[in-house]
Amino acid sequence: MAYFLGLDLGTSALKGLVFDQTGGLQATASSDYPLSSPKPGFSEQEPEHWQEAADIVIRKLIQQLPQLKQELIGISFSGQMHSLVLLDELNHVVRPAILWNDVRTTKQCQQIMTSFGDQVKSITKNIALEGFTLPKVLWVQEHEPENWQKVRHLMLPKDYLAFWLTGNYSMDYSDAAGTLLLDIENKCWSEAIMEKFAIDPDVLPPLFDSTAHVGKMRTELQEAFGFEQEITIYAGGADNACAALGSGIIAEGIGMVSIGTSGVFLSFEEAQNVDYQGDLHLFRHAVTDKLYSMGVTLAAGNSLSWYRDTFEPHQEFHELLAEISEVKPGSEGLLFTPYIVGERTPYIDSQIRGSFIGIDTRHRAKHFSRAVLEGITFSLKDSQMIMEERAHRNFSHIISVGGGAKNDDWLQMQADIFNAEMLTLTTEQGPGMGAAMLVAIGSGIYPDASSCVKSFVKYGKAIKPIPENVQKYQQIYDIYRTVYSQTAPICHALAKIESE
């Protein structure tokens, strides 16, 4: 039996998943690591902690499945996007990694867009935001020039693990697309961007398809783990790209909505010339030569958690949502906007804040609970509408993962608001499953992504939209779309007073 190992390098933990060649999950293990915030807005990690976690996870998995010592085919990765890892000429870490959720780089983002914004949008199909890698590079150049002088290699988190395992430098196209350094159409590092921002091309690693092998496990590690055969290491992909693959998002007409702390609406993109002018993220897929677009709601599940913790702190989520089916679509005139930490899509606005609108005396907790779910879903629909209006997408099915897939009433709400059949995964394993699938494809055991998805990805029943609910929600959504323009001046004025 052949086995495939996917390592999912997240923000708080590394998770390993082993699948067999039929697509069955055989073993899982995880290891946590700390996150540091030395100053407000800073978010950093030590790359050595990822390496230590990977060592622990691989050993745990071998303990669970001793046959991996003879039958593991290879290892691949999914990784947190954008986070900056810098090595010197001896391959020592220069400074802690600056993570994707670090927001110190507002000034650098403004600098990029003011001095080179049109070119960056044309080359990368994205705009500079604090999460991306290029602004982090500019911050190091400005604030830690002595560290920048030491840099000989620049990489992303999962690529640091690939380097540890193989001794080779690498980065796949899906992760490279999130650096703001990739010429997305020509699949190469942008000479224009590197020249403009004084980045030596030699510090950037070679680029690979996600299914490409980037080396063999180093002999000393192979012996330390007890593997009796060579272990091939595959390039892997960005976490969202791997999550899309693991959800079967490999053809147009199928979208994915993922609701965690933040929320993502993601679409497969077949055409190579699609361009959202930075209003959506556009990245290379883990599926070779394909793209995906995505919009982000900053506080999706976070809005629900805030609401519960503030108003019903002693209730579990299933208790909080137990009565929402008693409330008609539209929450009897109550609207919620989930802008409690600012917003990303379609409004790049750090100062906008959330609101309940339409409160009256008949509203009870169940109305507010339903309104929060509707508001989160309306915000995600904003991304869907950009895809439909700009690229003429027509979503026949949308895969729901994360918190939004765990409540039947919320799933029906999504079907009605998105006006599409909603599907859930019978076993939701996240980006790590997509990483393991990259091994299955890259090794040739599966000839392509389509055949691999048929074996690995299983869906539950379809939740169909209810026509009368679709019609009502469209009317309410049209009103929802006006709330931002009405409340933004108020929120900005309040923010100005708070900052004085």
C-alpha positions in Angstrom: 0.0 0.0 0.0 1.3 3.5 -0.9 1.0 6.3 1.7 1.0 10.0 1.2 1.9 12.6 4.0 0.6 16.1 3.9 2.1 18.6 6.4 -0.1 21.6 7.1 1.9 24.4 8.6 -0.6 26.7 10.2 -0.3 29.8 12.4 -0.6 28.0 15.8 0.2 24.3 15.0 1.6 21.9 12.4 -0.7 19.1 11.5 0.3 15.9 9.6 -2.2 13.7 7.7 -1.4 10.3 6.2 -3.7 9.0 3.4 -3.5 5.7 1.6 -3.7 5.3 -2.2 -7.5 4.9 -2.1 -7.9 8.3 -0.5 -8.6 7.0 3.0 -7.3 8.9 6.0 -5.0 6.6 8.1 -3.3 8.7 10.7 -3.1 12.3 12.0 -0.8 14.1 14.4 -0.2 17.7 15.4 2.2 19.8 17.4 1.7 23.3 18.6 4.1 26.3 18.7 4.0 29.8 20.1 3.3 33.1 18.4 5.0 36.2 19.7 3.9 39.9 19.5 6.8 42.0 20.6 5.0 45.2 19.8 1.3 46.0 19.1 0.5 44.9 15.5 3.6 42.7 15.3 3.2 38.9 14.8 6.2 36.7 14.6 7.4 33.1 14.9 10.7 31.3 15.1 11.1 29.0 12.0 13.0 26.5 14.2 9.7 25.8 16.0 8.1 24.7 12.7 11.1 22.3 12.1 10.8 20.9 15.6 7.0 20.5 15.2 7.5 18.7 11.9 10.1 16.3 13.5 7.6 15.5 16.3 4.7 15.0 13.9 6.6 12.7 11.6 7.7 10.6 14.5 4.2 10.4 15.9 2.8 9.3 12.6 5.4 6.5 12.3 4.5 5.3 15.7 0.8 5.1 14.6 1.7 3.5 11.2 5.0 1.6 11.4 4.5 0.6 7.8 5.4 4.1 6.7 9.0 3.1 7.1 8.6 0.9 4.1 5.6 2.4 2.2 5.6 6.2 2.5 5.8 7.6 -1.0 6.5 11.2 -0.3 5.8 14.4 1.7 4.2 17.6 0.6 3.0 20.8 2.4 0.3 23.3 2.7 1.4 26.5 4.4 0.4 29.8 5.9 0.8 32.3 3.1 2.9 35.5 2.8 5.0 35.1 6.0 8.6 36.2 5.5 11.5 33.9 6.3 15.0 35.2 5.8 18.3 33.1 5.9 21.9 34.2 5.7 24.8 32.7 3.7 25.1 29.8 6.2 21.4 29.1 6.0 20.8 30.5 9.6 17.6 32.3 10.3 18.3 36.1 10.2 15.3 37.2 12.3 12.0 35.7 13.4 9.5 35.2 10.6 7.1 38.1 10.1 3.7 36.5 9.7 0.8 37.0 7.4 -1.3 38.6 10.2 1.3 41.2 11.1 0.1 44.7 10.4 3.2 46.8 10.9 3.6 47.5 7.1 0.8 50.1 6.4 3.4 52.7 5.4 5.2 50.3 3.1 2.0 49.3 1.4 1.3 53.0 0.7 4.8 53.4 -0.6 4.4 50.5 -3.0 1.0 51.7 -4.3 2.1 55.3 -4.6 5.4 54.7 -6.3 4.6 51.6 -8.4 1.0 50.6 -7.8 -0.2 50.4 -11.4 2.7 48.2 -12.4 2.3 46.0 -9.3 -1.4 45.5 -10.1 -0.6 44.7 -13.7 2.2 42.2 -13.0 0.8 40.5 -9.9 -2.9 41.1 -10.3 -3.1 42.1 -6.6 -2.6 45.3 -4.6 -0.3 45.8 -1.7 -1.8 44.9 1.7 -0.2 44.4 5.0 -0.4 40.6 4.8 1.7 40.3 1.6 5.4 39.5 1.7 6.8 42.4 -0.3 5.8 45.1 2.2 7.5 43.0 4.9 10.7 43.0 2.9 10.5 46.8 2.6 10.0 47.1 6.4 13.1 45.0 7.1 15.1 47.1 4.5 14.0 50.3 6.3 14.0 49.3 10.0 16.7 46.5 10.1 19.2 47.3 7.4 21.9 45.3 9.2 19.6 42.2 8.9 18.8 42.9 5.3 22.5 43.0 4.5 22.8 39.4 5.8 20.0 38.0 3.7 21.0 35.5 1.0 17.7 33.5 0.8 14.1 34.5 1.1 11.3 31.9 1.4 7.9 31.2 2.9 7.2 28.9 5.9 6.4 25.6 4.2 9.5 26.2 1.9 11.6 26.4 5.1 10.4 22.9 5.9 11.2 21.7 2.4 14.7 23.1 2.8 15.2 21.4 6.1 14.1 18.1 4.6 16.1 18.3 1.4 18.7 21.0 1.6 17.2 22.5 -1.6 15.6 25.9 -2.0 12.1 26.0 -3.6 8.8 27.7 -3.8 5.7 26.8 -5.6 3.6 29.1 -7.8 0.6 29.2 -5.6 2.6 30.5 -2.6 4.7 32.7 -4.7 1.6 34.5 -6.0 1.1 35.8 -2.4 4.5 37.5 -2.2 3.6 40.4 -4.5 6.8 39.5 -6.4 5.5 37.0 -9.0 4.7 37.8 -12.6 1.5 35.8 -12.4 0.9 35.5 -16.2 4.5 34.5 -17.1 5.1 32.3 -14.0 8.4 34.0 -13.1 9.8 36.4 -10.6 9.2 40.0 -11.7 12.4 41.7 -12.7 10.6 45.1 -12.7 9.4 44.7 -9.1 12.8 43.4 -7.8 14.7 46.2 -9.5 12.2 48.9 -8.2 12.5 47.7 -4.6 16.2 46.7 -4.5 15.8 43.0 -4.1 18.6 40.8 -5.5 17.1 38.1 -7.7 19.5 35.6 -6.2 17.7 35.7 -2.9 14.5 34.3 -4.4 14.2 30.5 -4.8 13.5 28.5 -7.9 9.9 28.1 -8.8 8.0 24.8 -9.1 4.5 23.5 -9.8 2.9 22.3 -6.6 3.1 18.7 -7.7 6.8 18.9 -8.6 9.4 17.1 -6.6 12.0 19.4 -5.1 14.4 16.8 -3.8 14.8 13.7 -1.7 14.8 13.6 2.1 18.4 14.1 3.3 20.1 10.8 4.2 20.7 11.7 7.8 17.0 12.5 8.3 15.9 9.4 6.5 18.0 7.3 8.8 17.0 9.3 11.9 13.3 8.6 11.1 14.0 5.0 10.2 12.7 5.1 6.7 14.0 2.2 4.7 13.3 3.8 1.3 14.0 7.2 -0.3 11.3 9.8 0.5 10.5 12.3 -2.2 9.6 15.8 -1.1 7.1 17.7 -3.3 6.8 21.5 -3.5 3.3 21.8 -1.9 1.0 24.8 -2.0 -0.5 27.8 -0.2 -3.1 26.8 2.4 -6.0 28.3 0.5 -4.9 26.6 -2.8 -4.5 23.2 -1.0 -7.9 23.7 0.8 -9.5 24.3 -2.6 -7.9 21.1 -4.0 -9.0 19.2 -1.0 -12.5 20.4 -1.5 -12.6 19.5 -5.2 -12.4 23.1 -6.5 -10.8 22.2 -9.8 -13.3 23.4 -12.4 -15.3 26.5 -13.2 -18.8 26.7 -11.8 -17.8 25.4 -8.4 -17.0 27.8 -5.5 -15.9 27.4 -1.9 -17.0 29.4 1.1 -14.8 28.9 4.2 -15.8 30.4 7.5 -13.2 30.4 10.2 -12.2 33.5 12.2 -12.1 35.2 8.9 -14.1 34.1 5.9 -13.2 33.3 2.3 -15.2 33.1 -0.9 -13.1 31.3 -3.5 -13.6 30.5 -7.2 -11.6 28.4 -9.6 -10.4 30.4 -12.6 -9.9 28.7 -15.9 -9.0 31.7 -18.0 -5.5 33.0 -17.7 -6.4 36.6 -18.6 -8.9 37.3 -15.8 -8.1 40.5 -13.9 -10.1 41.8 -11.0 -7.9 45.0 -10.7 -7.0 44.1 -7.1 -10.6 44.1 -5.9 -10.2 40.3 -5.3 -7.1 38.4 -4.7 -6.0 36.4 -7.7 -3.5 33.6 -7.2 -2.0 30.6 -8.9 -3.7 27.4 -8.0 -2.0 24.2 -6.7 -3.5 22.7 -9.8 -0.9 23.2 -12.5 -1.4 26.2 -14.8 -4.8 27.2 -13.1 -5.8 30.2 -11.0 -8.2 30.9 -8.3 -9.7 34.1 -7.0 -10.8 34.9 -3.5 -12.4 37.6 -1.4 -12.0 37.9 2.3 -14.4 38.9 5.1 -12.1 39.8 8.0 -14.6 39.0 10.8 -16.7 36.0 9.8 -16.7 33.4 12.5 -15.1 36.1 14.6 -18.3 38.1 14.5 -20.3 35.2 15.8 -17.8 34.5 18.5 -17.8 38.2 19.5 -21.6 38.2 19.6 -21.7 35.0 21.7 -19.0 36.1 24.1 -20.6 39.6 24.6 -24.3 38.7 24.9 -24.5 35.0 25.7 -21.1 34.0 27.1 -22.4 30.9 28.9 -24.0 29.3 25.8 -22.5 26.9 23.4 -22.9 27.8 19.8 -25.5 25.2 19.2 -27.6 26.7 22.0 -27.0 30.2 20.7 -28.4 29.2 17.3 -31.1 26.8 18.4 -34.1 29.1 17.7 -33.0 30.9 14.5 -35.2 28.6 12.4 -38.2 30.3 14.1 -37.2 33.6 12.5 -38.1 34.4 8.9 -35.4 35.3 6.4 -34.4 38.9 7.0 -34.6 38.7 10.8 -37.8 40.8 10.7 -36.1 43.9 9.5 -32.8 43.5 11.5 -29.5 43.9 9.6 -26.0 43.2 10.8 -22.7 44.3 9.1 -19.7 42.2 10.2 -17.1 45.0 10.0 -16.1 44.7 13.7 -12.3 44.7 12.9 -12.5 46.6 9.6 -13.1 45.0 6.2 -11.2 43.6 3.3 -13.6 42.7 0.4 -15.0 44.8 -1.2 -14.0 47.6 1.1 -10.4 47.9 2.0 -11.1 49.9 5.1 -9.4 49.5 8.5 -11.7 52.1 10.1 -15.1 50.8 9.2 -17.0 49.2 12.0 -20.0 46.9 12.4 -23.5 47.8 13.1 -27.0 46.4 13.9 -29.6 48.4 11.9 -33.3 48.3 12.3 -33.6 47.3 15.9 -37.1 47.5 17.4 -38.9 46.3 20.4 -40.0 43.0 18.9 -36.5 41.8 18.4 -35.2 39.1 20.7 -31.9 37.2 21.0 -32.9 34.7 18.2 -33.4 37.7 15.8 -30.0 39.0 16.6 -28.4 35.6 16.2 -30.0 35.1 12.8 -29.0 38.6 11.7 -25.4 38.0 12.6 -25.3 34.8 10.4 -27.1 36.7 7.6 -24.7 39.6 7.8 -21.6 37.3 7.6 -23.1 35.6 4.6 -24.1 38.9 2.9 -20.5 40.0 3.3 -19.2 36.8 1.6 -21.8 37.4 -1.2 -20.0 40.7 -1.9 -17.1 38.6 -3.2 -19.4 36.3 -5.2 -21.0 39.3 -6.9 -17.6 40.7 -8.0 -16.8 37.3 -9.6 -20.2 37.1 -11.3 -20.1 40.7 -12.5 -16.5 40.9 -13.6 -15.8 37.4 -14.8 -19.3 36.2 -15.5 -19.1 33.3 -13.1 -22.2 31.2 -12.6 -21.9 29.0 -9.5 -23.9 25.8 -9.8 -22.4 24.4 -6.6 -20.6 25.9 -3.6 -18.7 23.9 -1.1 -19.1 25.1 2.5 -16.3 24.3 4.9 -15.5 25.5 8.4 -18.0 26.8 10.9 -20.7 27.6 8.3 -20.9 23.9 7.4 -21.7 22.8 10.9 -25.3 24.2 11.2 -28.1 23.1 8.9 -30.0 26.4 9.3 -26.9 28.4 8.3 -26.3 26.1 5.3 -29.8 26.7 4.1 -29.2 30.5 4.6 -26.1 30.2 2.4 -28.0 28.3 -0.3 -30.7 31.0 -0.3 -28.3 34.0 -0.2 -25.8 32.7 -2.7 -28.6 31.2 -4.8 -26.7 28.0 -5.4 -26.7 24.4 -4.1 -24.5 24.0 -1.1 -22.4 20.9 -0.5 -20.4 19.8 2.6 -17.5 17.4 2.8 -18.3 14.1 4.6 -14.8 14.3 6.1 -13.3 17.8 6.2 -9.6 17.6 6.6 -8.6 21.0 5.4 -5.4 22.1 3.6 -3.4 19.1 4.8 -5.5 16.8 2.7 -4.8 18.9 -0.4 -1.1 18.6 0.5 -1.3 14.8 0.6 -3.2 14.8 -2.7 -0.2 16.7 -4.3 2.0 13.7 -3.4 -0.6 11.4 -4.9 -0.6 13.4 -8.1 3.1 14.2 -8.2 4.1 10.6 -7.7 2.1 9.5 -10.8 -0.2 7.2 -8.8 -3.0 9.5 -9.8 -2.5 10.9 -13.3 -4.2 14.3 -12.7 -6.2 16.3 -10.1 -9.5 15.2 -11.4 -8.9 11.5 -10.8 -7.4 12.2 -7.4 -10.4 14.3 -6.4 -12.8 11.4 -7.3 -11.0 9.1 -4.9 -10.2 11.6 -2.0 -13.1 14.1 -1.9 -16.6 12.9 -0.8 -19.6 15.2 -0.5 -22.7 15.0 1.7 -26.2 15.8 0.6 -26.9 19.0 -1.5 -28.8 21.8 0.2 -30.9 23.5 -2.5 -32.0 27.2 -2.4 -35.7 27.9 -1.7 -37.0 30.2 -4.4 -39.1 32.5 -2.2 -36.2 32.9 0.2 -33.8 33.7 -2.7 -36.1 36.5 -3.8 -36.5 38.0 -0.4 -32.8 37.8 0.4 -32.0 39.5 -2.9 -34.1 42.5 -1.8 -32.5 42.6 1.6 -29.0 42.2 0.1 -29.6 45.2 -2.1 -30.3 47.2 1.0 -27.3 45.6 2.8 -25.0 46.9 0.0 -26.0 50.5 0.8 -25.0 50.3 4.5 -21.3 50.7 4.0 -21.6 54.0 2.2 -24.0 55.3 4.8 -22.0 54.3 7.9 -18.4 54.8 6.7 -18.3 58.6 7.2 -19.6 58.0 10.8 -17.1 55.3 11.6 -14.2 57.4 10.1 -15.2 60.4 12.2 -15.4 58.3 15.4 -12.0 56.8 14.6 -10.5 60.3 14.2 -11.9 61.3 17.6 -10.5 58.1 19.2 -7.1 58.7 17.8 -6.8 62.3 19.1 
